[in-house]
Amino acid sequence: MFESTYELLLADELERRGHAVARQVVLPITFRTRRIDQAFRIDLLVDQQIVIEVKASEHHSAMYRRQLLTYLRFTRLRVGLVLNFGLTTMKEGIDRVINDHILP
């Protein structure tokens, strides 16, 4: 399936379990005093606390962790998950990322 399908199904299941889920959350950044409104897009933001990046790739990439860590730093959130549904087992596709450098 496509990433967008996994994202939709995961969001639906989390909402069924009582969580507040926002999909495709626009994350603006400020660069040299200019605000760039559509710099990034977070796949899922759960309960305003956890960022989830959904992938459907047959390969594991460190780039996914770096992407998620960027989102965590800009949102000043602490925890995120990369969920890659394209690997052989789901266990292989779960990667927890912690932001130890929360910006003031």
Residue frames as a rotation matrix with the C-alpha (Angstrom) as fourth column:
MET 1
0.577 0.817 0.000 0.00
0.817 -0.577 0.000 0.00
0.000 0.000 -1.000 0.00
PHE 2
0.062 -0.494 0.867 0.98
0.364 -0.798 -0.481 3.64
0.929 0.345 0.130 -0.23
GLU 3
-0.844 -0.436 -0.312 2.21
0.461 -0.294 -0.837 5.71
0.273 -0.851 0.449 2.72
SER 4
-0.723 0.609 0.325 -0.94
-0.603 -0.787 0.134 7.84
0.337 -0.099 0.936 2.51
THR 5
0.195 0.807 -0.557 -3.10
-0.292 0.591 0.752 4.73
0.936 0.016 0.351 2.98
TYR 6
-0.176 -0.344 -0.922 -1.16
0.754 0.556 -0.351 3.58
0.633 -0.757 0.162 6.04
GLU 7
-0.970 -0.207 0.130 -1.34
0.101 -0.822 -0.561 7.11
0.223 -0.531 0.818 7.43
LEU 8
-0.350 0.923 0.161 -5.11
-0.707 -0.373 0.601 7.28
0.615 0.096 0.783 6.97
LEU 9
0.332 0.482 -0.811 -5.72
0.074 0.844 0.532 3.85
0.940 -0.237 0.245 8.52
LEU 10
-0.462 -0.581 -0.670 -3.38
0.743 0.160 -0.650 4.51
0.485 -0.798 0.357 11.46
ALA 11
-0.916 0.174 0.360 -5.03
-0.279 -0.923 -0.264 7.89
0.287 -0.342 0.895 12.14
ASP 12
0.012 0.990 -0.137 -8.46
-0.590 0.118 0.799 6.26
0.807 0.071 0.586 12.05
GLU 13
0.219 0.031 -0.975 -7.41
0.483 0.865 0.136 3.52
0.848 -0.501 0.175 14.48
LEU 14
-0.780 -0.554 -0.290 -5.82
0.538 -0.359 -0.762 5.98
0.318 -0.751 0.579 16.91
GLU 15
-0.696 0.604 0.388 -8.95
-0.590 -0.789 0.169 8.15
0.408 -0.112 0.906 16.83
ARG 16
0.234 0.787 -0.571 -11.12
-0.229 0.616 0.754 5.08
0.945 -0.046 0.325 17.49
ARG 17
0.021 -0.334 -0.942 -9.00
0.812 0.556 -0.179 4.51
0.584 -0.761 0.283 20.60
GLY 18
0.715 0.488 -0.501 -9.68
0.697 -0.553 0.456 8.02
-0.054 -0.675 -0.736 21.85
HIS 19
-0.254 -0.886 -0.387 -6.61
0.724 -0.440 0.531 9.93
-0.641 -0.145 0.754 20.69
ALA 20
0.736 0.349 -0.580 -6.65
-0.066 -0.816 -0.575 13.34
-0.673 0.462 -0.578 19.05
VAL 21
-0.111 -0.758 0.643 -4.91
0.713 0.390 0.583 12.97
-0.692 0.523 0.497 15.69
ALA 22
0.579 0.174 -0.796 -3.97
-0.371 -0.814 -0.447 15.70
-0.726 0.555 -0.407 13.24
ARG 23
0.379 -0.395 0.837 -2.84
0.748 0.664 -0.025 14.64
-0.545 0.635 0.547 9.75
GLN 24
0.044 -0.460 0.887 -0.43
0.920 -0.326 -0.215 16.47
0.388 0.826 0.409 7.43
VAL 25
0.737 0.174 -0.654 0.32
0.546 -0.723 0.424 19.22
-0.399 -0.669 -0.627 9.95
VAL 26
0.579 -0.519 0.629 2.10
0.358 -0.532 -0.768 22.16
0.733 0.669 -0.122 8.32
LEU 27
0.531 -0.521 -0.669 5.26
0.749 -0.081 0.657 23.09
-0.396 -0.850 0.347 10.19
PRO 28
0.875 -0.216 0.433 6.49
0.101 -0.793 -0.600 26.59
0.473 0.569 -0.672 9.42
ILE 29
0.208 -0.856 -0.474 10.04
0.963 0.095 0.251 27.70
-0.170 -0.509 0.844 10.12
THR 30
0.961 -0.041 -0.273 11.76
-0.058 -0.997 -0.055 31.04
-0.270 0.068 -0.960 10.45
PHE 31
0.249 -0.900 0.357 14.89
0.943 0.309 0.122 31.59
-0.220 0.306 0.926 8.42
ARG 32
-0.751 -0.636 0.175 16.77
0.656 -0.748 0.097 34.89
0.069 0.188 0.980 8.53
THR 33
-0.779 0.508 -0.367 13.74
-0.113 -0.689 -0.716 36.65
-0.616 -0.516 0.595 10.02
ARG 34
-0.459 0.655 -0.600 11.49
-0.842 -0.106 0.529 35.29
0.283 0.748 0.600 7.23
ARG 35
-0.199 0.504 0.840 8.69
-0.489 0.692 -0.531 32.89
-0.849 -0.517 0.109 8.01
ILE 36
-0.714 0.008 -0.701 8.38
-0.630 0.432 0.646 30.00
0.307 0.902 -0.303 5.58
ASP 37
-0.044 0.862 0.506 4.91
-0.979 0.062 -0.192 28.59
-0.197 -0.504 0.841 6.12
GLN 38
0.877 0.477 -0.061 5.05
-0.476 0.844 -0.248 25.27
-0.066 0.247 0.967 4.29
ALA 39
-0.028 -0.995 -0.093 8.62
-0.993 0.039 -0.110 24.23
0.113 0.089 -0.990 5.05
PHE 40
-0.959 -0.270 -0.091 7.69
-0.250 0.950 -0.187 20.82
0.137 -0.157 -0.978 6.45
ARG 41
0.103 0.992 -0.066 4.65
-0.821 0.123 0.558 18.59
0.562 -0.003 0.827 6.84
ILE 42
-0.737 -0.262 0.623 4.22
-0.624 0.618 -0.478 16.22
-0.260 -0.741 -0.619 9.78
ASP 43
-0.737 0.468 -0.488 2.39
-0.031 0.697 0.716 13.01
0.675 0.543 -0.499 8.85
LEU 44
0.342 0.854 -0.393 0.62
0.436 0.226 0.871 12.55
0.832 -0.469 -0.295 12.19
LEU 45
-0.707 -0.412 0.574 0.58
-0.351 -0.500 -0.792 14.54
0.613 -0.761 0.209 15.41
VAL 46
-0.013 0.674 -0.739 -1.01
0.442 0.667 0.600 12.52
0.897 -0.319 -0.307 18.20
ASP 47
0.600 0.407 -0.689 -2.43
0.786 -0.136 0.604 14.21
0.152 -0.903 -0.402 21.30
GLN 48
0.871 -0.287 0.398 -0.27
-0.199 -0.948 -0.249 17.27
0.449 0.138 -0.883 20.54
GLN 49
0.622 -0.624 0.473 2.66
-0.587 0.028 0.809 15.27
-0.518 -0.781 -0.349 21.97
ILE 50
-0.061 -0.617 0.784 3.90
0.144 0.772 0.619 12.56
-0.988 0.151 0.041 19.61
VAL 51
0.150 -0.006 -0.989 5.05
-0.909 -0.395 -0.135 13.02
-0.390 0.918 -0.065 16.03
ILE 52
0.184 -0.059 0.981 4.64
0.170 0.985 0.028 9.99
-0.968 0.162 0.192 13.77
GLU 53
-0.182 -0.320 -0.930 6.40
-0.902 -0.322 0.287 9.77
-0.392 0.891 -0.230 10.42
VAL 54
0.525 0.487 0.699 4.82
-0.155 0.861 -0.483 7.07
-0.837 0.145 0.528 8.22
LYS 55
-0.351 -0.666 -0.658 6.91
-0.875 -0.016 0.483 5.23
-0.333 0.746 -0.577 5.64
ALA 56
0.746 0.491 0.450 6.25
-0.264 0.838 -0.477 2.34
-0.611 0.237 0.755 3.25
SER 57
0.355 -0.745 -0.565 9.78
-0.911 -0.138 -0.390 1.61
0.212 0.653 -0.727 2.09
GLU 58
0.905 -0.070 -0.420 11.46
0.058 0.997 -0.041 -1.76
0.422 0.013 0.907 1.63
HIS 59
-0.067 -0.992 -0.111 14.64
0.571 0.053 -0.819 -0.23
0.818 -0.118 0.563 3.06
HIS 60
0.676 0.137 -0.724 15.54
0.712 -0.372 0.595 1.22
-0.188 -0.918 -0.349 6.43
SER 61
0.109 -0.639 0.761 17.19
0.579 -0.582 -0.571 4.62
0.808 0.503 0.307 6.23
ALA 62
-0.387 -0.346 -0.854 18.87
0.901 -0.336 -0.272 6.79
-0.193 -0.876 0.442 8.86
MET 63
-0.903 0.087 0.420 17.45
0.116 -0.893 0.434 9.72
0.413 0.441 0.797 6.92
TYR 64
0.067 0.994 -0.085 13.99
0.334 0.058 0.941 8.93
0.940 -0.091 -0.328 8.35
ARG 65
0.246 -0.074 -0.966 15.31
0.969 0.034 0.244 9.39
0.015 -0.997 0.080 11.91
ARG 66
-0.768 -0.604 -0.212 16.99
0.597 -0.795 0.103 12.67
-0.231 -0.048 0.972 10.97
GLN 67
-0.593 0.647 0.480 13.80
0.123 -0.516 0.848 13.92
0.796 0.561 0.226 9.33
LEU 68
0.409 0.789 -0.460 11.77
0.572 0.171 0.802 13.09
0.711 -0.591 -0.381 12.43
LEU 69
-0.070 -0.516 -0.854 14.36
0.971 -0.230 0.060 14.66
-0.227 -0.825 0.517 14.74
THR 70
-0.911 -0.187 0.367 14.12
0.314 -0.892 0.326 17.86
0.267 0.412 0.871 12.69
TYR 71
-0.079 0.970 0.228 10.35
0.124 -0.217 0.968 17.89
0.989 0.105 -0.103 13.21
LEU 72
0.435 0.216 -0.874 10.77
0.839 0.255 0.480 17.27
0.326 -0.943 -0.071 16.94
ARG 73
-0.520 -0.721 -0.459 13.25
0.827 -0.560 -0.058 20.10
-0.215 -0.409 0.887 17.31
PHE 74
-0.855 0.217 0.471 11.10
0.072 -0.849 0.523 22.62
0.513 0.481 0.710 15.44
THR 75
0.175 0.985 0.007 7.96
0.034 -0.013 0.999 21.65
0.984 -0.175 -0.036 17.38
ARG 76
-0.452 -0.473 0.756 9.89
-0.752 -0.254 -0.609 21.42
0.480 -0.844 -0.240 20.67
LEU 77
0.733 0.669 0.124 8.36
-0.655 0.645 0.393 18.01
0.183 -0.370 0.911 21.27
ARG 78
0.027 -0.782 0.623 10.27
-0.888 0.268 0.374 15.19
-0.460 -0.563 -0.687 22.90
VAL 79
-0.446 -0.146 0.883 9.11
-0.069 0.989 0.129 11.89
-0.892 -0.003 -0.452 21.36
GLY 80
0.175 0.509 -0.843 8.40
-0.947 -0.148 -0.285 10.63
-0.270 0.848 0.456 17.87
LEU 81
0.058 -0.093 0.994 8.07
0.030 0.995 0.092 7.39
-0.998 0.025 0.060 15.95
VAL 82
-0.421 -0.106 -0.901 9.09
-0.905 -0.024 0.425 6.37
-0.067 0.994 -0.086 12.48
LEU 83
0.074 0.504 0.861 6.71
-0.229 0.849 -0.477 3.62
-0.971 -0.161 0.178 11.39
ASN 84
-0.488 -0.327 -0.809 7.91
-0.858 0.011 0.513 1.88
-0.159 0.945 -0.286 8.24
PHE 85
0.332 0.769 0.546 5.23
-0.558 0.627 -0.544 -0.51
-0.760 -0.124 0.638 6.99
GLY 86
0.673 -0.049 -0.738 7.32
-0.717 0.201 -0.667 -1.67
0.181 0.978 0.100 4.03
LEU 87
-0.437 -0.894 0.099 9.79
-0.887 0.411 -0.211 -3.90
0.148 -0.180 -0.973 5.86
THR 88
-0.610 0.140 -0.780 9.41
-0.099 0.963 0.250 -7.65
0.786 0.230 -0.574 6.34
THR 89
-0.117 0.578 -0.808 8.03
0.928 0.354 0.119 -7.31
0.354 -0.736 -0.577 9.88
MET 90
0.670 0.430 0.605 6.50
0.205 -0.890 0.406 -4.34
0.714 -0.148 -0.684 11.66
LYS 91
0.823 -0.413 -0.390 8.95
0.436 0.019 0.900 -4.84
-0.364 -0.910 0.196 14.52
GLU 92
-0.168 -0.925 0.339 11.78
0.954 -0.067 0.291 -3.96
-0.247 0.373 0.894 12.13
GLY 93
-0.198 0.171 0.965 9.91
0.697 -0.668 0.262 -0.86
0.690 0.724 0.014 11.00
ILE 94
0.857 0.513 -0.054 9.42
0.388 -0.571 0.724 0.83
0.341 -0.641 -0.688 14.38
ASP 95
-0.282 -0.959 0.040 12.00
0.765 -0.250 -0.593 3.43
0.579 -0.137 0.804 15.33
ARG 96
0.738 0.502 -0.452 11.56
0.675 -0.534 0.509 5.60
0.014 -0.680 -0.733 18.43
VAL 97
-0.199 -0.773 0.603 13.30
0.625 -0.573 -0.530 8.98
0.755 0.271 0.597 18.34
ILE 98
0.490 0.257 -0.833 13.92
0.848 -0.360 0.388 11.19
-0.200 -0.897 -0.395 21.38
ASN 99
0.381 -0.315 0.869 14.64
0.272 -0.860 -0.431 14.91
0.884 0.401 -0.242 21.19
ASP 100
0.273 -0.387 -0.881 17.21
0.962 0.103 0.253 15.58
-0.007 -0.916 0.400 23.91
HIS 101
-0.794 -0.599 -0.100 17.82
0.586 -0.799 0.133 19.12
-0.160 0.047 0.986 22.67
ILE 102
0.287 0.949 0.134 14.54
0.957 -0.289 0.000 20.91
0.039 0.128 -0.991 23.24
LEU 103
-0.531 -0.503 0.681 15.08
0.579 -0.803 -0.141 24.49
0.618 0.320 0.718 22.11
PRO 104
-0.687 0.267 -0.676 14.16
0.534 -0.445 -0.719 27.34
-0.493 -0.855 0.163 24.48
